[in-house]
Amino acid sequence: MPLTMNREVFITCAVTGSGGTQDRSPHVPRSPKEIADSAIEAARAGAAVVHCHVRDPETGAPSRKTEYYREVTDRIRAADVDVVLNLTAGMGGDITFGGVETPLPVDAAGTDMIGATERVAHVAECRPEICTLDCGTMNFAEADYVMTNTPGMLRAMGRMMTDLGVKPEIEAFDTGHLWFAQELVKEGVLDDPALVQLCMGVPWGAPDDLNTFMAMVNNVPAGWTFSAFALGRNQMPFVAASVLAGGNVRVGLEDNLFLDKGVLATNAQLVDRAVGIVERLGARVIGPEEVRTKLGLTKQAPRG
């Protein structure tokens, strides 16, 4: 497929994530206030979308508490800068099995499995414009666990998101995830055109080489919108690669802690670096209102 460069690019900032990075950089936000403040700074630097997880304010461990999400979204909405809200719905699908000879019962300490309604509860409460839908099951290298998203679970969560008027962002970690996403659109679970995030270099998903990346791009249906990211030192090269391949970009501390070798970054600094790359390629960085128009998003007030 010939490359068609994207000339109008939106930047997503993945603010904190759920990985074990909280003690590796003082810039990784933990509390709802820190997460919201970092998201607001990223928006001021040029991010049109902020993708938010929440953490325990004391330990920095990943959390699913709805009250944390509510505080984050309320603080961002009250800020003097506009930005599209994108909340994760990826928590609550992790299984850590027992030993290789005794996989059952599962390891309760490392397993966090809940039902579809509970996984989407904070989305229903906070009403972001976008929330994520991890469109498949895969092994993770951070620990010996499986990110579990069965077809039934994805159909149920996808319908809930669509019925709420929240646009699912399909998180594709491999080509099979894109295949199933197309099935969800065919079945009417997700609206067409869909929104996709190509997740590159996440062990053990799709590696972040350019041949694999283009295989992923070539499996995104015509008319869909995609963004892409890679982890660590390849974060900024994939800003350029995604724009050149016709996509949008994601940066942020969820995926990479460094601005340069040995130099810890803030979210705003990573966004600013991405803005520079996009503009030097000859593209324009678009803002949140243009993103809402492009993706057909509805800015909603939270319940209550």
BAMARKOL-428042 format. One record per atom (N, C-alpha, C): residue in one letter; x, y, z. Coordinates in steps of 0.2 Angstrom, whole numbers, padded with zeros to 4 digits, always signed. Each point is the difference from the previous one (the first is absolute). Layout:
<pts>
AXYZ/...
</pts>
This chain:
<pts>
M+0004-0006+0000/M-0004+0006+0000/M+0004+0006+0000/P-0001+0005-0005/P+0004+0006+0000/P-0001+0004+0007/L+0005+0003+0002/L-0001+0005+0006/L-0004+0006-0002/T-0004+0002+0004/T-0004+0006+0000/T+0001+0004+0006/M+0004+0005+0001/M+0002+0003+0006/M-0006+0004+0002/N-0001+0000+0007/N-0005+0003+0003/N+0002+0008+0001/R-0004+0004-0002/R+0002+0007+0000/R-0004+0004+0006/E-0004-0003+0003/E-0004+0003+0006/E+0000-0005+0005/V+0005+0000+0005/V+0001-0005+0005/V-0002+0002+0007/F-0003-0004+0003/F-0002+0001+0007/F+0005-0004+0005/I+0002+0003+0005/I+0005-0003+0005/I-0004-0003+0006/T+0001-0006+0002/T-0003-0002+0007/T+0006-0001+0004/C-0002+0002+0007/C+0005-0001+0005/C-0002-0005+0005/A+0003-0006+0000/A-0001-0005+0005/A+0003+0002+0007/V-0004+0002+0005/V+0003+0004+0005/V+0004-0004+0005/T-0003-0006+0002/T+0004-0003+0006/T+0000-0008-0001/G-0005-0003-0003/G+0000-0007-0002/G-0001-0004+0007/S+0001-0007-0001/S-0001-0004+0006/S+0006-0004+0001/G+0005+0001-0003/G+0007-0004+0000/G+0003+0002+0007/G+0005-0004+0002/G+0004+0001+0006/G+0005+0006-0001/T-0002+0006-0002/T+0005+0005-0002/T+0000+0005+0006/Q-0004+0000+0005/Q-0001+0005+0004/Q+0006+0002+0005/D+0004-0005+0000/D+0006+0001+0004/D+0007+0001-0004/R-0001+0001-0007/R+0005+0000-0004/R+0001+0008-0003/S-0005+0004+0002/S+0000+0007-0002/S-0004+0004+0005/P+0002+0005+0002/P-0004+0005+0004/P-0005+0003-0004/H+0000+0000-0006/H-0005+0003-0004/H-0006-0004-0002/V+0000-0006+0002/V-0006-0005-0001/V-0005+0002+0005/P-0006+0003-0002/P-0005+0002+0005/P-0003-0006+0003/R-0002+0001+0007/R-0003-0005+0003/R-0007+0002+0003/S-0001+0006+0003/S-0006+0002+0003/S-0005+0002-0006/P-0006+0001+0001/P-0005+0003-0005/P+0002+0007-0002/K+0002+0004+0005/K+0002+0007-0001/K+0006+0000-0004/E+0005-0005+0001/E+0006+0000-0004/E-0001-0002-0007/I-0004-0005-0001/I-0002-0002-0006/I-0004+0005-0004/A-0004+0003+0003/A-0004+0006-0004/A+0005+0005-0001/D+0004+0002+0004/D+0004+0006-0001/D+0005-0002-0006/S+0003-0006+0000/S+0004-0002-0006/S-0004+0000-0006/A-0006-0002+0000/A-0004+0000-0006/A-0001+0007-0003/I-0002+0004+0005/I-0001+0007-0002/I+0006+0003-0003/E+0006-0001+0003/E+0006+0002-0003/E+0002-0002-0007/A-0002-0007-0001/A+0001-0003-0006/A-0005+0003-0005/A-0006+0002+0002/A-0004+0003-0005/A+0002+0007-0002/R+0003+0004+0005/R+0003+0006-0002/R+0006+0000-0004/A+0003-0006+0000/A+0006-0001-0005/A-0002-0002-0007/G-0006-0002+0000/G-0002-0002-0007/G-0004-0006-0001/A-0001-0004+0006/A-0004-0006-0001/A-0007+0001-0001/A-0004-0002-0005/A-0007+0001+0000/A-0004-0006+0004/V+0003-0005+0001/V-0003-0006+0004/V+0005-0002+0006/V-0003-0001+0006/V+0004-0003+0005/V-0003-0006+0002/H+0004-0005+0001/H-0002-0007+0001/H+0002-0002+0007/C-0005-0001+0005/C+0001+0000+0007/C-0001-0007+0003/H+0004-0002+0004/H-0001-0006+0005/H+0000+0004+0007/V-0001-0004+0005/V+0000+0003+0007/V+0005-0005+0004/R+0003+0003+0005/R+0004-0004+0005/R-0002+0002+0007/D+0002-0005+0004/D+0000+0002+0007/D+0004+0005+0002/P-0002+0006+0003/P+0004+0006+0001/P+0006-0002+0005/E-0001-0005+0004/E+0006-0001+0005/E+0005-0004-0003/T-0002-0006-0003/T+0005-0005-0003/T+0002+0001-0007/G-0005+0003-0004/G+0001+0001-0007/G-0002-0007-0004/A-0003-0005+0004/A-0002-0006-0003/A-0006+0002-0005/P-0001-0004-0005/P-0006+0002-0004/P-0007-0002+0004/S-0005+0004-0002/S-0006+0000+0004/S-0006+0000-0005/R-0006-0002+0002/R-0006+0000-0004/R-0005+0004+0003/K+0002+0004+0006/K-0005+0003+0004/K-0004+0006-0004/T-0006+0000+0000/T-0004+0004-0004/T+0001+0008+0003/E+0000+0000+0006/E+0001+0007+0003/E+0007+0003-0002/Y+0005-0004-0002/Y+0006+0003-0002/Y-0001+0003-0007/Y-0004-0004-0004/Y-0001+0002-0007/Y-0004+0006+0000/R-0005+0000+0004/R-0005+0006+0001/R+0004+0006+0001/E+0005+0000+0005/E+0004+0006+0002/E+0004+0002-0006/V+0003-0005-0003/V+0005+0002-0006/V-0005+0004-0005/T-0005-0003-0002/T-0004+0003-0006/T-0003+0006+0002/D-0002+0001+0007/D-0003+0006+0002/D+0005+0006+0000/R+0006-0002+0002/R+0006+0005+0000/R+0002+0002-0007/I+0000-0004-0005/I+0002+0001-0007/I-0006+0004-0003/R-0006-0001+0001/R-0006+0003-0003/R+0000+0008+0003/A+0002+0000+0006/A+0000+0007+0003/A+0006+0005-0002/A+0005-0003-0003/A+0006+0004-0002/A-0002+0005-0005/D+0005+0004-0001/D-0001+0006-0005/D+0003-0002-0007/V+0001-0007-0001/V+0002-0002-0007/V-0005-0006-0002/D-0002+0000-0006/D-0004-0005-0002/D+0004-0006-0003/V-0003-0007+0001/V+0004-0006-0002/V-0005-0005+0000/V+0001-0005-0004/V-0005-0006-0001/V+0002-0005+0005/L-0005-0002+0004/L+0002-0005+0005/L-0001-0007-0002/N+0005-0004+0001/N+0001-0007-0002/N+0002-0004+0006/L-0005-0004+0003/L+0001-0004+0006/L+0002-0008-0002/T+0004-0003+0004/T+0001-0007-0001/T-0006-0004+0002/A-0001-0005-0003/A-0005-0005+0002/A+0004-0007+0000/G+0006+0000+0001/G+0004-0006-0001/G+0001-0004+0007/M-0001+0004+0005/M+0001-0004+0007/M-0005-0005+0001/G+0001-0005+0004/G-0004-0005+0002/G-0001-0006-0004/G+0006-0001-0005/G+0000-0006-0004/G+0006-0004+0001/D+0004+0000+0005/D+0006-0003+0001/D+0000-0006+0004/I+0003-0006-0003/I+0000-0006+0004/I+0007-0002+0000/T+0002-0002+0007/T+0006-0003+0001/T-0001-0007+0002/F+0003-0005-0004/F-0002-0007+0002/F+0005-0002+0005/G-0001-0006+0003/G+0005-0003+0004/G+0006-0003-0003/G+0003-0004+0002/G+0006-0003-0003/G-0001-0003-0006/V+0005-0002-0004/V+0000-0003-0007/V-0003-0007+0001/E+0001-0003+0005/E-0003-0007+0001/E-0007+0001+0004/T-0001+0005+0003/T-0007+0001+0004/T-0003+0007-0002/P-0002+0001-0006/P-0003+0006-0002/P-0006+0003+0004/L-0004-0005+0002/L-0006+0001+0004/L+0001-0003+0008/P-0002+0004+0005/P-0004+0006-0001/P+0005+0006-0002/V-0003+0006-0002/V+0004+0005-0002/V+0003+0004+0006/D+0005+0004-0001/D+0004+0003+0005/D-0005+0006+0001/A-0003+0000+0006/A-0005+0006+0002/A+0004+0006+0000/A+0006+0000+0003/A+0003+0007+0001/A+0002+0004-0007/G+0001-0004-0005/G+0001+0003-0006/G-0006+0000-0005/T-0006-0002+0002/T-0005-0001-0005/T-0005+0006+0002/D-0003+0003-0005/D-0005+0005+0001/D-0005+0000-0006/M-0005-0005+0001/M-0005-0001-0005/M-0007+0002+0003/I-0003+0004-0004/I-0007+0003+0002/I-0004-0001-0007/G-0007+0001+0001/G-0004+0000-0005/G+0000+0006-0005/A-0004+0000-0005/A+0000+0005-0005/A-0003+0006+0003/T-0005+0000+0003/T-0004+0006+0003/T+0005+0004+0005/E+0003-0004+0004/E+0005+0003+0005/E+0006+0003-0004/R+0002-0003-0005/R+0006+0003-0004/R-0002+0006-0003/V-0006+0002-0002/V-0002+0006-0003/V-0003+0005+0005/A-0001-0002+0006/A-0003+0004+0005/A+0002+0007+0000/H+0007+0001+0000/H+0002+0007+0001/H-0001+0004-0007/V+0000-0004-0005/V-0002+0004-0007/V-0007+0002+0000/A-0005-0004+0003/A-0007+0002+0001/A+0000+0006+0005/E+0004+0000+0005/E+0000+0005+0005/E+0002+0007-0003/C+0006-0001-0003/C+0004+0006-0002/C-0002+0003-0007/R-0002-0004-0005/R-0002+0002-0006/R+0005+0003-0004/P+0006-0003-0001/P+0005+0003-0005/P-0002+0000-0007/E+0003+0003-0004/E-0001+0000-0007/E+0002-0007-0003/I+0006-0003+0002/I+0003-0006-0002/I+0001-0004+0006/C+0000-0007-0001/C+0003-0005+0005/C+0003-0005-0004/T+0005-0004+0003/T+0003-0005-0004/T-0003-0007+0001/L+0001-0004-0006/L-0003-0007+0000/L+0006-0004-0003/D+0004-0003+0005/D+0005-0005-0002/D-0003-0006-0004/C+0002+0000-0006/C-0004-0004-0004/C+0003-0007-0001/G+0002-0003+0005/G+0003-0007+0000/G+0003-0002+0007/T+0002-0006+0000/T+0004-0003+0006/T+0007-0001-0002/M+0004+0001+0005/M+0008+0000-0002/M+0004-0001+0007/N+0005-0003-0001/N+0005-0001+0005/N+0004+0007+0001/F+0001+0002+0007/F+0004+0006+0001/F+0007-0002+0003/A+0005+0003-0001/A+0007-0001+0002/A+0001+0003+0007/E-0004+0005+0002/E+0002+0004+0006/E-0001-0005+0006/A-0004-0005-0001/A-0001-0005+0005/A-0003-0006-0003/D+0000-0006+0003/D-0003-0006-0003/D-0007+0000+0000/Y-0003+0004-0004/Y-0008+0000+0000/Y-0003+0001-0007/V-0006-0001+0000/V-0003+0000-0007/V-0006+0006+0001/M+0001+0004-0005/M-0006+0005-0001/M-0005-0003-0004/T-0006-0001+0004/T-0005-0004-0003/T-0006+0004-0002/N-0002-0001-0007/N-0006+0003-0002/N-0003-0004-0005/T-0005-0004+0002/T-0003-0005-0004/T-0005+0003-0005/P-0001-0003-0005/P-0005+0003-0005/P-0007+0002+0003/G-0002-0004+0005/G-0007+0002+0003/G+0001+0006+0004/M+0006+0000+0004/M+0001+0006+0004/M+0001+0007-0004/L+0003-0001-0006/L+0001+0006-0004/L-0006+0002-0004/R-0004-0005-0002/R-0007+0002-0002/R-0004+0004+0005/A+0000-0003+0006/A-0004+0003+0005/A+0002+0007+0002/M+0007+0001+0001/M+0003+0007+0001/M-0001+0004-0006/G+0001-0002-0006/G-0001+0004-0005/G-0007+0003-0001/R-0005-0004+0001/R-0007+0002+0000/R-0001+0005+0005/M+0002-0001+0006/M-0001+0005+0005/M+0003+0007-0001/M+0006+0000-0003/M+0004+0006-0002/M-0004+0003-0005/T-0002-0003-0005/T-0004+0003-0006/T-0007+0003+0003/D-0003-0004+0004/D-0007+0002+0003/D+0001+0006+0004/L+0006+0001+0003/L+0001+0006+0004/L+0002+0006-0004/G+0001-0001-0006/G+0002+0006-0004/G+0007+0001+0000/V+0004-0004+0003/V+0008+0000+0001/V+0003-0004-0006/K+0005+0004-0003/K+0003-0004-0006/K+0005-0004+0002/P+0000-0007-0001/P+0005-0004+0002/P+0006+0001-0005/E+0006+0000+0004/E+0007+0000-0004/E+0002-0007+0000/I+0000-0003-0005/I+0002-0007-0001/I+0008-0001+0001/E+0002-0003+0006/E+0007-0001+0001/E+0002-0006-0003/A+0004+0000-0006/A+0002-0006-0004/A+0008-0001+0002/F+0001-0006+0003/F+0007-0002+0002/F+0002-0005-0005/D-0004-0002-0005/D+0002-0004-0005/D-0005+0000-0006/T+0002-0003-0006/T-0005+0000-0005/T-0006-0004+0001/G+0000-0005+0004/G-0007-0003+0002/G-0005+0004+0003/H+0003+0005+0004/H-0004+0004+0004/H-0004+0005-0005/L+0003+0002-0006/L-0003+0004-0005/L-0005-0005-0003/W+0001-0006-0001/W-0005-0004-0004/W-0006-0001+0004/F+0001-0001+0007/F-0006+0000+0004/F-0004+0007+0001/A+0004+0005+0000/A-0003+0007+0000/A-0005+0001-0006/Q+0003-0003-0006/Q-0005+0001-0006/Q-0006-0005+0001/E+0001-0005+0003/E-0006-0004+0001/E-0005+0003+0005/L+0002+0004+0005/L-0004+0004+0004/L-0004+0005-0004/V+0003+0003-0004/V-0003+0005-0004/V-0005-0003-0005/K+0002-0006-0003/K-0005-0003-0004/K-0006-0002+0004/E+0001-0002+0006/E-0006-0002+0004/E-0004+0006+0003/G+0002+0006-0001/G-0003+0005+0002/G+0001+0002+0008/V+0005-0003+0003/V+0002+0001+0007/V+0003+0007+0000/L+0005+0001-0005/L+0003+0006+0000/L-0002+0004-0007/D+0000+0007+0001/D-0002+0004-0006/D+0006+0000-0005/D-0002+0001-0006/D+0004+0001-0006/D+0000+0007-0002/P+0006+0003-0001/P+0006-0002+0001/P+0003+0000+0007/A+0005-0005+0001/A+0002-0001+0007/A+0007+0004+0001/L+0002+0001+0006/L+0006+0003+0002/L+0004-0006+0003/V+0007+0001-0002/V+0005-0006+0002/V+0006+0003+0002/Q+0003-0003+0005/Q+0007+0002+0003/Q+0004-0006-0002/L+0005+0000-0004/L+0005-0005-0001/L+0005+0000+0005/C+0001-0005+0004/C+0004-0001+0006/C+0006-0004-0002/M+0006+0004-0001/M+0006-0004-0003/M+0005-0001+0006/G+0003-0005+0000/G+0006-0002+0004/G-0002-0001+0007/V-0006-0002+0001/V-0002-0002+0007/V+0001-0008+0000/P+0004-0002+0004/P+0002-0007+0001/P-0006-0004+0003/W-0003-0005-0003/W+0001-0003-0006/W-0005+0000-0005/G-0001+0007-0002/G-0004+0001-0006/G+0004+0001-0006/A-0002+0005-0004/A+0003+0001-0007/A+0007+0004+0002/P+0005-0002-0003/P+0006+0003+0001/P+0000+0007-0004/D+0005+0004+0002/D+0000+0007-0002/D+0004+0001-0006/D+0001-0005-0005/D+0004+0001-0006/D-0005+0003-0005/L+0003+0003-0005/L-0004+0003-0005/L-0004-0004-0005/N+0002-0006-0001/N-0003-0005-0004/N-0007-0002+0004/T+0001-0002+0006/T-0006-0002+0004/T-0005+0006+0001/F+0003+0006+0001/F-0004+0006+0000/F-0005+0001-0006/M+0004-0001-0006/M-0004+0001-0006/M-0005-0006-0001/A+0001-0006+0002/A-0005-0005+0000/A-0006+0002+0004/M+0001+0003+0006/M-0005+0002+0004/M-0004+0006-0004/V+0004+0005-0002/V-0004+0005-0004/V-0004-0002-0006/N+0003-0005-0003/N-0004-0003-0006/N-0006-0004+0002/N-0001-0002+0006/N-0005-0003+0003/N-0006+0004+0003/V+0002+0007+0000/V-0005+0005+0002/V-0005+0001-0006/P-0006-0001+0000/P-0005+0001-0005/P+0000+0008-0003/A-0001+0001-0006/A+0000+0006-0003/A-0006+0004+0004/G+0001+0006+0001/G-0005+0004+0004/G+0001+0001+0007/W+0003-0005+0003/W+0001+0000+0007/W+0006+0005+0002/T+0000+0002+0006/T+0006+0004+0002/T+0004-0003+0005/F+0007+0000-0001/F+0004-0003+0004/F+0006+0004+0003/S+0002-0001+0006/S+0006+0002+0003/S+0005-0005+0002/A+0006+0001+0001/A+0005-0005+0002/A+0005+0003+0005/F+0002-0005+0004/F+0006+0002+0004/F+0005-0006+0001/A+0006+0001+0002/A+0004-0005+0002/A+0003+0002+0007/L+0003-0005+0003/L+0003+0001+0007/L+0007+0002+0000/G+0002+0004+0005/G+0007+0001+0002/G+0003+0005-0006/R+0006-0002-0001/R+0004+0004-0005/R-0003+0001-0007/N-0005-0005-0002/N-0003+0001-0006/N-0006+0004+0000/Q-0002+0003+0005/Q-0006+0004+0001/Q+0000+0006-0006/M+0005+0004+0000/M+0001+0005-0005/M+0001-0002-0007/P+0004-0005-0001/P+0000-0003-0007/P-0007-0002-0003/F-0004-0002+0005/F-0007-0002-0003/F-0005+0005+0000/V+0002+0006+0003/V-0004+0006-0002/V+0001+0001-0007/A+0006+0000-0003/A+0001+0002-0007/A-0003-0006-0004/A+0001-0006+0002/A-0002-0006-0004/A-0008+0000-0001/S-0003+0002+0005/S-0008+0000+0000/S-0002+0005-0004/V+0003+0006+0000/V-0003+0006-0004/V+0002-0002-0007/L+0005-0003-0002/L+0002-0001-0007/L-0004-0006-0003/A-0003-0004+0005/A-0004-0006-0002/A-0007+0002+0000/G-0002+0007+0001/G-0007+0002+0000/G-0004+0000+0006/G+0004+0000+0006/G-0003-0001+0006/G+0001+0006+0005/N-0002-0001+0006/N+0001+0005+0005/N+0005-0003+0005/V+0001+0004+0006/V+0006-0002+0004/V-0002+0000+0008/R+0003-0004+0003/R-0001-0001+0008/R+0007+0001+0003/V+0001+0004+0005/V+0006+0000+0004/V-0002+0000+0007/G+0005+0000+0005/G-0002+0001+0007/G+0004-0005+0004/L-0001+0001+0007/L+0004-0003+0005/L-0003-0007+0000/E-0006-0002-0002/E-0002-0007+0000/E+0005-0004-0004/D+0003+0002-0005/D+0003-0004-0005/D+0008+0002+0000/N+0002+0005+0003/N+0007+0002+0000/N+0002+0006+0005/L+0005-0001+0004/L+0002+0004+0005/L+0005+0005-0002/F+0003+0000-0006/F+0006+0004-0001/F-0001+0005-0006/L+0002+0006+0001/L+0001+0005-0005/L+0006-0001-0005/D+0005-0002+0003/D+0007-0001-0003/D+0003-0006+0004/K+0005-0002-0002/K+0004-0005+0004/K+0002+0002+0007/G-0003-0003+0005/G+0002+0002+0007/G-0004+0006+0002/V-0004+0003-0004/V-0004+0006+0002/V-0008-0002+0001/L-0002+0000+0006/L-0007-0001+0001/L-0004+0005-0002/A-0006-0002-0003/A-0005+0005-0003/A-0006+0001+0004/T-0003+0005-0002/T-0007+0002+0003/T-0005-0002-0006/N-0006-0001+0001/N-0005-0001-0005/N+0000+0006-0005/A+0000+0006+0003/A+0000+0006-0005/A+0006+0001-0004/Q+0006-0002+0002/Q+0006+0000-0004/Q+0000-0006-0005/L-0003-0005+0001/L-0001-0005-0005/L-0005+0002-0006/V-0005+0003+0002/V-0005+0003-0004/V+0003+0005-0005/D+0004+0005+0004/D+0004+0005-0004/D+0004-0003-0005/R+0004-0005+0002/R+0005-0003-0005/R-0004-0003-0006/A-0006-0003+0001/A-0004-0003-0005/A-0003+0006-0005/V-0002+0005+0003/V-0002+0006-0004/V+0005+0002-0005/G+0006+0001+0003/G+0006+0002-0005/G+0001-0005-0005/I+0000-0007+0001/I+0001-0005-0005/I-0006+0001-0005/V-0006+0000+0002/V-0006+0000-0005/V+0001+0007-0004/E+0001+0005+0003/E+0000+0006-0004/E+0006+0001-0005/R+0006-0003+0002/R+0006-0001-0004/R-0001-0004-0006/L-0005-0005+0001/L-0002-0004-0006/L-0004+0003-0005/G-0003+0006+0002/G-0004+0004-0004/G-0007-0001+0001/A-0002-0003+0006/A-0007-0001+0002/A-0002+0005+0005/R-0007+0000+0001/R-0002+0005+0005/R-0003-0004+0006/V+0001+0003+0006/V-0003-0004+0006/V-0007+0003+0001/I-0005-0004+0000/I-0006+0003+0001/I-0003-0001+0007/G-0004+0004+0002/G-0003+0001+0007/G-0006-0004+0002/P-0002+0000+0006/P-0006-0004+0002/P-0006+0001-0004/E-0002+0006-0001/E-0006+0001-0004/E+0000-0003-0007/E+0006+0000-0003/E+0000-0003-0007/E+0000-0008+0001/V+0003-0002+0005/V+0000-0007+0001/V-0007-0003+0002/R-0004+0004+0003/R-0007-0002+0002/R-0004+0000-0007/T+0001+0005-0004/T-0003+0000-0007/T+0002-0006-0004/K+0007-0001+0000/K+0002-0005-0004/K-0002-0007+0002/L-0001-0001+0006/L-0002-0007+0003/L-0007-0001+0002/G-0004+0006-0001/G-0007+0000+0002/G-0001-0001+0007/L+0004+0003+0004/L+0000-0001+0008/L-0005+0005+0003/T-0003-0002+0005/T-0005+0004+0004/T+0003+0002+0007/K+0001+0006+0001/K+0003+0002+0007/K-0006+0000+0005/Q+0000-0004+0004/Q-0005-0001+0005/Q+0002+0002+0007/A-0005+0002+0004/A+0001+0001+0007/A-0001-0006+0004/P+0004-0001+0005/P-0001-0006+0004/P-0007+0000+0003/R-0002-0006+0003/R-0006-0001+0003/R+0001+0003+0007/G-0006+0003+0003/G+0000+0002+0007/G+0002+0008+0000/
</pts>
